[in-house]
């Protein structure tokens, strides 16, 4: 009898212990309803991760890597944005890429990827990267560019020999003394020929060199790129040609996002392009379901010196009508840059959304076309044997796109505008005529046969 009583008592105590345990768990985590609600809220609302400047520099010094940071302020992430990101991620099946420093040898060049990193990193589906290039004399264009783009910018900078230090100080000056968006969004990749590897006070280039150079920067100083005239810079004094396609490929390959606009540093994009483009992709999933490869073209223009770069299509069209703006290189190579259906494009009213205006192939009148477009790193790279001085540096890549039967999708309310000042003649034709002729012969006799051996031929595709 006594044993039965003890057994019942033990069962009661065990039951009470279970009840108390459940009670404590609910008090700690909340009721099942609140747990479910919190979970659903978490799924609906992605909270941004804000990394302050100090923590970024500490992490940079520790492992030269910045993991992705959601590029929105806390509380600014709407369900609509979440849905857009979800659809873009689903359509592209892209893979995130960390913002990481590393050195790569590309032929005769050393490339220092992400030598100066942006403070904000993004996931592959959250934005579009503006991929561009230049030497230290073009870096001032980044301020108006990033203020219009407001998203990730990947910049490769040609910096051989003593130009390296000058370029680095120019970059640090831009980060500290101009638009805060430079520091937030722009990542810089410096490259140079192996035989012109810079030496700075015996300090390793991937050591504390950036912090060491920071002390020389004050915002009261003359911008570093203006201190040494162009004719006194290392590249000029050594008669070095600009390896534009090494630069293009470097900047494009370093992009974190799936979609990339590979463009020139002096071409300024229409504002609000990124959210409009991602919304277009998210709401038109069939755009990425085509069996044919494709790119998204932005018509590009020039404006007269003394005029502001237009902020919207309506203003741009008015400027074209009064001839203060023209299509890009209209006076130099109209067939190379004139967008198909240009008259209809100009007469289509501007809207708040972005859409595909028309489709075309690079054949017929467009057989010499070399537009700027949004593509991906799945697209063919640029031939790194070609230089800026010799020209034809984009033609060969677009010829390959034609052979692969790419479709060019022209966007209706997006555009690029060159830094004010309309070109009347090409510098290359006057100063580098011999190099231009040599390049034309090389493309015709060597590169074109190589391409045809690799990709075959296709009726209508041409490379001259």
N, C-alpha and C positions, 0 to 999 in steps of 0.2 A: 504493500500500500504506500509506504513511504517513498519507495522508488518511483511509483507512478506520479506522486505529487511533485517530486523533484524534476521529473521529465517534463511535466506540464509547465512547471515554473521556468525551466530552461527554454522551452518553446516560446513562452510569453516574452521573456527577455530578448530572445533572438528576433522576434517580430518587432518589438519596440526598437531594437537597434537598427533594423532595416528601415523602419519609418523615419527615424532620426537621420539616417544616412541620406535618404531620398530628400528629406526636408532641407538638409544642408546643401545638397547639390543644387536644388532649385533656387535656394537663396543666393548661391554663388553665381550660377549661370543664367538664372531667370527661368520663367515658366516655359513649358514647351511652346506656347503661343509666341512668347517674346523671342525665344531662340529662333523659331521659324521666321518671324518677322525680320529679325536682324540679318538672318542669312539671305533672305530675299532682297533686303535693302542693299546688302553688300554686293549681291550679283548685279543689281540694277545700277549701282553707283560706284564707279571706280575712283578711288581717292588718289589724288596725285601725290607723288613723292617729291617733296621739295628738299633739295640738297643745298645747304648754304655754301658760300664760297670757301670757307675755311675747311670744311669737311672734304670738299672736292680736291683742294690742293693737297690735303693730307693723304687722300686715297691715291691721287696722281703720283705723289712722291713714293708711296708704298709699292704700288704695282702697275702704274701707268695705264690704268683701266678705269673707265666709268661705266657701270651698268646702266641700262636704260632708265630714263626718268620720264614719267608720263608728262607730256608737254602741255599741261593745263593747270590753272590755279585750283586749289581746293574749293569745291562748291560750284565750279564752273562747268563741271562735267554733266551734261544733260543726257537724258535717255536717248534723245535723237543722235547725239554724237556717239554714244555707246553703240547704237544700232549701226551707224555708218562704219565705225571701226570694225565691228563684228562682221559686217558684210564684205568689207574690203579684205579683211583677214581670210575669210572663207573663200573669196573669189581668187585671191592670189596664192594662198597656201604658202606665204612667205615665212622665212625664218629670221628671228631677231639676230642682230649683229652688234656685239659690244663695241663701244668707243675705246679703242686700245692702241697704244703706241707700239710700233714695230719697224724694223729696218728690212728693206727688201732690195735685192739687186735686180734691176731690169736692164738686161743687156749691158751697156757701158755706163749705166747710171745707178747711183744709190738713191733710194727713196726713203725718206723719214716720214712714215705715215703718222698722222695725228700728232705731229711734233708739238703743236700748240692746239690743245683740244677745246672745243666748245664746252661750256658749263652744263648745257642741257643735252641730254641724249634722248633718242626716241626709239619706239618700237617700229618694226618694219612697215606696219600698215597704218600708222598714225599720221603720216605726213608725206611730202614729196621733197626730195633733196635737189637744191640748185647746185649743179656740179660745174665748176668753172676753173679757170687757170690764168696765169700771167706771170710777169716778173714784178719786181718791187715797184716799178713805175706805174703799175696799174692798180695797186692795192687801194688807192683812195676811192675807187669806184664801189668798193664793198659797202660803204656807208649808205648811199642812196639805194643800192641793190637790196640789202638786207632789211631796210626800213619798209620797202615795198613787199618783200617776200615774206618776212616774219615767220621763217621756218629754217630748217637745217640747210647750211651752205657748206659744201666741200670744196676747198680751194687748194690747188697745187701751185707752188711758187718755185720758179726756176731760180736757183741761188748758188751759182758756182763760185768757188774761191772766196774772196773778200766780200762779194755781194751777199753771202750768207748772213754775216753779222748785220749788215745794213738792212736786209730783209727782215731779220728777226726783230730788230729794234723798231722797224716800221710797224710790224704786227703788234708788238707790245704797246706802241703808241696808240694805234687804232683801238686796241682793247681798253686802254685806260683813259683815253682823252677824247674819244668820239662817241658814237652811239653805243649805249649799253647792249644793244642787240648783237654787236660784234662779238662780245665776250660770251653772250648767251647762246648764240646759234652757229658761229663760224668755226670750223676746224681747218687747220692749215697743215699741208703736207709739203715739206721742202725737199727738193731733189737737185742733183748735180752730177756731172760726169765723175767717174771714179778718180780720174787723174786730177780733178780740181776739188777734191775733198777738202773742206775748210779746216783750219787749225786755229782754235781760239784758246790762247793761254794754256795749252796742254790740258784743257778740260774736255772730257769725253762729251760728245754731242748729246748723248742720252743721260748725262749726269745732271748736275745742278746748274747747267748753263743758262737755262731760262731765268731762274731766280737770280743768278749772278748778273744778267743783263738788265733785269728789272730796275736796278738801282740807278741806271743811267737815264731812265725815262722820267721826264717831268712834263706836265701839260703846258708849261710856259715856253718850252723849247720849240725850235723850228722842227716840223715833221722830219724824221730821219731821212726819208727818201728825197727830200728837197735839199739836204745838206751837201750831198755829193751829186754833181751834175751827171747826166746820162753818159756824156762822153768820157767821164772819169771812172765809170763803173767797170768792174772786172770783165763783164760780158762784152762790153763795147771795146775795151782796150785789147781784148784777145780775139776780136772778130768772131765771136761765137754765134752760130745760128740758133734760133729759138726752136727747140724740139716740141712743137705744139701738140703733137699727138701722144708723146710720152706724158705730157702734162694732162691732156684730156683723159687718157686712160687711167692715170693715177687718181685723179679727182673722182672719176666715176666709180672705180672699183672700191674706193673708200667709203662710199655712201652707205648709210645704215638702212635706208628705206628701199622698198621694192621699186617704187616709181622714182625716176630720176630725170630731171631736165638738164641735159648737157648743153651748155651755152657759153657765150663769151662774157667776160667780166664787164664790158662796156654796154651790154644789153640789159636794160632794166625791165622787169616783168610787170604786168598789170597787177594791181593790188588784189588781195583776197583770192588769189588763184588756188591756193592749197585746199581750203575748205570746200570751194566750189567743185574742184576736180574730184576730190574724194567722194563728195555727195553724188556726183554724176556716176562714178564707178559703182558706188553702193546701190544706187537706185536703177541701174541698168546692167544687171549681171551678165546679160547676153554680150556685152561689149568684149568681155574677156573669154567668151566661149567659142569664138571663131577658130576654125582650123588653120586659118592663115595668120601668120605673124603680123603685128601692126604696131604703129606708133601714133602719138597724138601731136599734131602740128600746131604751133602758135605762129600766126602771121607776124612778120617783123618789119619795123619801119625805122626811118630816120627823120629827125626834125632839125629845122634850121637853128643855127647857133643864136643864142639870145632868147629862145623860147623854152618854156618849161616842158618837161616830159609829161604828157597827158596822163591823168589818173584813171580815165574811163574811156570806153569805146566811143561814146557820143562825142566827146571832146576831140578824140583822135580823128574821127571821120570829118569833123568840121575843119581840122587842120589840113587834112588831105585835100579837102575841097578848095581851100584857099592857098594851097601849095606851100604851106609852111611845114608840111610833113609829106614824105614820099615813101613808097615801099623801099625796103632795105636794098642798097646798092643798085637802085634803079638806073643810075647814070653809069654804072660800071659793068654790071652783068645782070641784066633784067631777067634773063631766062634761068639764072641760077637761084633766084630768090623770090620771084613773083609767085604768089600763092594762087593756085587754080581757083576759078570762080571769084576772082578778086572783086569784080564789080558788084556781084550779088552779096558778097561778104560785107562790103561797105554799106550797102543799102538795106541790110537786115537790121532792124531796130535792136538796140541793146536791151537785155533783160537781166534779172538778178541771178540767173542760173547759168550753168555752163553745159553746152550740148555739142554733139558732133554735127557740124554744119554740112560737111560733104566728105566724100571719099575719093581717093585717086590712087593711081599707080605711078611709078617713076618711068613713064614711057611717053612717046609722042613728044608734045611740046615740053613736057616735064623731064625729058631724058637727061638733062643737065642740072636738075633741081638738087639743091643741098640745103634743105630747111633745118631749122632747130625744132626739136621735138621732145616730148616726154616719152621715154622708153624704160628699159630695165637693163640689168647687167646680163641678161640672156642675149641681148643684141650683140652683133659683131663689134669688136674693138676697132680702133683707128690704127692705120699702118704707121708704126713708130719710126719708119725710115724717112718720112716726109716732114718737112719743116714749114714754118710760117712763111719764110722768105721765098720758098720755091713754089708755093700755092698748091692747089689740087689736094690739100690735106684732108678735106671732107668728102671730096668726090669719090674716092675709092671705096670708102665705107658705104656711101649711098648706092654705089654700083652693086655692091654685095647685097644690100637690102633688096634691090631690084631682082637680082638673080634668085633670091630666096622668096620672091613673090610677096614682099611686104605690102600691106595696105597702109596708106597714109590717111589718118582720120583728122580732118581739119576742125578745130574748135571755133565756136562762134563768138564768144565774148572774152577771149583771152588774146594777149598780144605781147610782143617785146618791142621796146624802143631803144635805139642806140643813144648813147650819150650825145647831147646836142652838138650839131655840126655835121652837115651833109658832105660826104666825100665826093670830090669831082674826079679824082684819079687815084689809082692804086700805087702806093709807095713802091711795092715790089717791082712793078713794070719799069720804073725809072732807076731805082738803086740796085736792083738785083736781077736785071734782065738775063744775065748769063746763067744764074742759078735757076731762074724760071724755065729757061729753055732746056737746061740739063734735066730738070725735074720732069718736064713734059715728055722728054725722050725716055727717061727711066720708067715712067708710068706706062707708056705705050709699049715699050720693048720688053720690060721685065715684070712689072706688077700686074698688068692686065692679063698676060698669059698665065701667070701664077694663079690668079683668082679664077680664071676659066678652068684651069686644071683641077682646082679644088671644088668649085661650085657648079661647073658646067656653064652653059649659055642659056639665054632665054630671049625669044623674039621681043624686040622693042627696047631691050636693055643696052645701054651704051656707056662707054667711058672714053672720053677724048682728052 
